Amino acid sequence: MTGRLAGKVALVTGGARGLGAAYARAFALEGARVCVSDVLDTGTTVAAVERDGGQALGVTGVTGDIGDIKACEAMAAAAIEAFGGIDILVNNAALFVDLKRGSFLDIATEDWDRVMAVNVRGSFNAAKAVVPFMRQRGGGSIVNITSTTALKGIPFALEYVTSKGAIVGMTRALARELGDDNIRVNAIAPGLTFSEAVADADELFRPYNEFTLRDRAFKRDQLPDDLTGAVLFLASDESAFVTGQIVTVDGGEVAY
């Protein structure tokens, strides 16, 4: 296939559904071969990529558990075996929809640790597993997914907001460290996006979205496809001189 990512290999974590699935399909349509990782079944995403004429590999279950460094190493090895290299990593996997909303005083230590294990350590593990292979290719692009919640601060989701704030710091520090390797590290900060999982929990998220809509320049729901353009830009050589940046995609709610 031809396209902006022709000849590239992309690894997308949390790609079984929602935003991750949208990124994977967009990459494949631009010519990338895609490894889709998730603790959930990635078959639907892989099938969708293949229907579009692309190539995809699914890494599912224990091997898709980014909180485990050994699993991340196995995930990277599977991509190398299938496609011969890794050029792009999208650190998309995170806990969000299923988290309880409430006072920080009621967050149990084990719940806090679980969010940090996936949302923060998971991105760290995936980068550790992938960077050596990017170095072999002479460079690459890491796109982390943070959140506008970390930029504006919201109540009653402290573990999630804190984890996404850590991704901002991780992005900037890794960009400095990996510059000499020609590896770009940037992040997307989405607003509340009506992915499949969020839409399924509409009764919970609709009140939050109504507050968000009041502050947006564009008065409509944000959808997964609203994010693919920015992610494609950061993954492609069009952003060859862009690193350490946080790109806010939220319809104009947060100016950052």
C-alpha positions as CSV (number, residue, x, y, z in Angstrom):
1,M,0.0,0.0,0.0
2,T,1.1,3.6,-0.6
3,G,0.6,6.5,1.8
4,R,2.3,8.6,4.4
5,L,3.4,5.6,6.4
6,A,4.3,3.2,3.6
7,G,7.0,0.9,4.6
8,K,6.6,1.7,8.3
9,V,5.6,-0.7,11.1
10,A,3.4,0.6,13.9
11,L,2.6,-0.9,17.3
12,V,-0.6,0.3,18.9
13,T,-1.4,-0.7,22.5
14,G,-5.0,-0.8,23.7
15,G,-6.0,-1.4,20.1
16,A,-8.9,-3.8,20.5
17,R,-11.6,-1.1,20.5
18,G,-12.2,2.6,20.6
19,L,-9.4,5.1,20.0
20,G,-6.7,2.4,19.6
21,A,-8.7,0.6,16.9
22,A,-9.3,4.0,15.1
23,Y,-5.5,4.7,15.2
24,A,-4.7,1.2,13.9
25,R,-7.1,1.5,10.9
26,A,-5.9,5.0,10.1
27,F,-2.2,3.8,10.1
28,A,-3.0,0.8,7.9
29,L,-4.9,3.0,5.4
30,E,-1.7,5.1,5.2
31,G,0.4,2.1,4.3
32,A,1.7,0.9,7.7
33,R,1.8,-2.7,8.8
34,V,0.2,-2.7,12.3
35,C,0.7,-4.7,15.4
36,V,-2.4,-4.3,17.7
37,S,-1.9,-5.1,21.3
38,D,-4.6,-5.4,24.1
39,V,-5.6,-7.6,27.0
40,L,-8.9,-7.9,25.1
41,D,-9.5,-9.8,21.9
42,T,-7.9,-7.8,19.0
43,G,-9.6,-9.9,16.3
44,T,-12.1,-7.3,15.4
45,T,-9.5,-4.6,14.8
46,V,-7.3,-7.0,12.8
47,A,-10.2,-8.0,10.7
48,A,-11.1,-4.4,10.0
49,V,-7.6,-3.6,8.9
50,E,-7.5,-6.6,6.6
51,R,-10.9,-5.7,5.1
52,D,-9.4,-2.3,4.2
53,G,-6.5,-4.1,2.4
54,G,-3.9,-3.7,5.1
55,Q,-1.7,-6.0,7.2
56,A,-2.2,-6.4,10.9
57,L,-1.0,-8.7,13.7
58,G,-3.0,-9.1,16.9
59,V,-1.3,-9.6,20.3
60,T,-4.0,-10.5,22.8
61,G,-4.3,-11.5,26.5
62,V,-1.3,-11.9,28.8
63,T,1.1,-10.8,26.1
64,G,-0.9,-7.6,25.7
65,D,-0.5,-6.7,29.4
66,I,1.6,-3.6,29.2
67,G,2.0,-3.5,33.0
68,D,4.3,-6.4,32.7
69,I,7.7,-5.7,31.1
70,K,8.1,-9.3,30.0
71,A,4.8,-9.1,28.2
72,C,5.9,-5.9,26.5
73,E,9.1,-7.5,25.3
74,A,7.1,-10.4,23.9
75,M,4.8,-8.0,22.2
76,A,7.7,-6.2,20.5
77,A,9.3,-9.5,19.6
78,A,6.1,-10.6,17.9
79,A,6.0,-7.4,15.8
80,I,9.6,-7.9,14.8
81,E,9.0,-11.5,13.8
82,A,6.0,-10.6,11.8
83,F,7.1,-7.4,10.1
84,G,10.9,-7.1,10.6
85,G,11.1,-3.9,12.7
86,I,9.2,-1.2,14.6
87,D,9.0,2.5,13.6
88,I,6.0,3.8,15.5
89,L,4.7,3.2,19.0
90,V,1.3,4.6,20.1
91,N,1.0,4.3,23.9
92,N,-2.8,4.2,24.0
93,A,-3.7,1.5,26.5
94,A,-5.1,2.9,29.7
95,L,-7.7,2.4,32.4
96,F,-10.5,5.0,32.3
97,V,-14.0,4.0,31.6
98,D,-14.3,1.4,34.4
99,L,-12.8,3.6,37.1
100,K,-15.0,4.8,40.0
101,R,-15.7,8.5,40.2
102,G,-15.6,10.0,43.7
103,S,-13.5,11.7,46.3
104,F,-9.8,11.0,46.4
105,L,-10.3,10.1,50.1
106,D,-12.1,7.0,48.9
107,I,-9.5,5.7,46.4
108,A,-8.1,2.5,47.7
109,T,-4.3,2.1,47.6
110,E,-4.6,-1.0,45.4
111,D,-6.9,0.9,42.9
112,W,-4.4,3.7,42.8
113,D,-1.5,1.3,42.1
114,R,-3.5,-0.5,39.4
115,V,-4.1,2.7,37.5
116,M,-0.4,3.7,37.7
117,A,0.7,0.2,36.7
118,V,-1.3,0.4,33.4
119,N,-1.4,4.1,32.6
120,V,2.1,5.1,33.6
121,R,4.3,2.0,33.9
122,G,2.6,0.5,30.8
123,S,3.8,3.4,28.6
124,F,7.3,3.2,30.2
125,N,7.4,-0.6,29.6
126,A,6.3,-0.3,26.0
127,A,8.9,2.4,25.3
128,K,11.7,0.3,26.9
129,A,10.7,-2.7,24.8
130,V,10.5,-0.8,21.5
131,V,13.3,1.8,21.6
132,P,16.1,-0.7,21.0
133,F,14.4,-1.8,17.7
134,M,13.8,1.8,16.7
135,R,17.5,2.5,17.2
136,Q,18.3,-0.3,14.8
137,R,16.0,1.4,12.2
138,G,17.8,4.7,12.7
139,G,14.9,6.5,14.4
140,G,11.2,6.4,15.0
141,S,8.2,8.0,16.6
142,I,6.6,7.5,20.0
143,V,3.1,9.0,20.4
144,N,1.8,9.0,24.0
145,I,-1.8,9.6,24.8
146,T,-2.4,11.9,27.7
147,S,-5.6,13.8,28.4
148,T,-6.9,17.4,28.8
149,T,-7.9,16.4,32.3
150,A,-4.2,16.6,33.2
151,L,-4.0,20.1,31.7
152,K,-7.2,21.6,33.3
153,G,-7.6,19.5,36.4
154,I,-11.0,17.8,37.1
155,P,-12.3,16.6,40.4
156,F,-13.3,13.0,41.4
157,A,-10.8,11.2,39.2
158,L,-7.5,11.9,40.9
159,E,-5.8,8.6,40.0
160,Y,-6.6,9.0,36.3
161,V,-5.7,12.7,36.1
162,T,-2.5,12.1,38.0
163,S,-1.5,9.2,35.7
164,K,-2.1,11.4,32.6
165,G,-0.1,14.2,34.1
166,A,2.8,11.7,34.5
167,I,2.6,11.0,30.7
168,V,3.2,14.7,30.0
169,G,6.4,14.6,32.0
170,M,7.4,11.3,30.5
171,T,6.9,12.7,27.0
172,R,9.1,15.7,27.6
173,A,11.9,13.8,29.4
174,L,12.0,11.0,26.8
175,A,12.1,13.5,24.0
176,R,15.3,14.9,25.5
177,E,16.8,11.5,26.1
178,L,16.1,10.0,22.7
179,G,16.9,13.0,20.5
180,D,20.3,11.8,19.6
181,D,18.7,8.5,18.4
182,N,16.4,10.4,16.0
183,I,13.4,9.1,18.0
184,R,10.6,11.7,18.3
185,V,8.4,11.6,21.4
186,N,5.2,13.6,21.4
187,A,1.8,13.3,23.0
188,I,-1.8,13.8,22.1
189,A,-4.2,15.3,24.7
190,P,-7.7,14.4,23.7
191,G,-10.8,15.8,25.3
192,L,-13.6,13.5,26.4
193,T,-14.1,11.3,23.4
194,F,-17.2,9.2,22.6
195,S,-15.4,6.0,21.9
196,E,-17.3,2.7,22.0
197,A,-16.7,2.2,25.7
198,V,-17.6,5.8,26.6
199,A,-20.7,5.6,24.5
200,D,-21.7,2.4,26.2
201,A,-21.5,4.3,29.5
202,D,-23.4,7.3,28.2
203,E,-25.5,7.8,31.3
204,L,-22.3,8.3,33.3
205,F,-20.4,10.5,30.9
206,R,-23.1,12.6,29.3
207,P,-23.3,15.0,32.2
208,Y,-19.5,15.5,32.1
209,N,-19.7,16.1,28.3
210,E,-22.4,18.8,28.8
211,F,-20.0,20.8,30.9
212,T,-17.3,20.2,28.3
213,L,-19.5,21.4,25.4
214,R,-20.0,24.7,27.1
215,D,-16.3,25.5,26.9
216,R,-15.6,24.0,23.4
217,A,-15.3,26.2,20.4
218,F,-16.9,23.4,18.4
219,K,-20.2,22.5,20.1
220,R,-20.4,18.8,19.3
221,D,-19.3,15.5,20.7
222,Q,-15.7,14.5,20.1
223,L,-15.3,11.2,18.2
224,P,-12.4,8.9,17.6
225,D,-11.9,10.0,14.0
226,D,-11.3,13.5,15.3
227,L,-7.9,12.3,16.7
228,T,-6.5,10.3,13.8
229,G,-5.2,13.2,11.9
230,A,-3.0,14.5,14.7
231,V,-1.8,11.0,15.5
232,L,-0.9,10.4,11.8
233,F,1.0,13.7,11.7
234,L,3.1,12.8,14.7
235,A,3.7,9.3,13.5
236,S,4.7,10.3,10.0
237,D,7.8,12.0,8.7
238,E,5.8,15.2,8.3
239,S,6.7,15.8,12.0
240,A,10.4,15.0,11.5
241,F,11.4,18.2,13.5
242,V,8.7,18.0,16.1
243,T,9.4,16.4,19.5
244,G,8.6,16.9,23.2
245,Q,5.2,18.5,22.3
246,I,1.7,18.0,23.7
247,V,-0.9,18.5,21.0
248,T,-4.3,19.2,22.4
249,V,-7.2,17.9,20.3
250,D,-10.5,18.8,22.1
251,G,-12.5,21.1,19.9
252,G,-10.9,24.3,21.4
253,E,-11.8,23.7,25.1
254,V,-8.3,23.9,26.5
255,A,-5.7,26.4,25.1
256,Y,-2.3,24.8,25.8
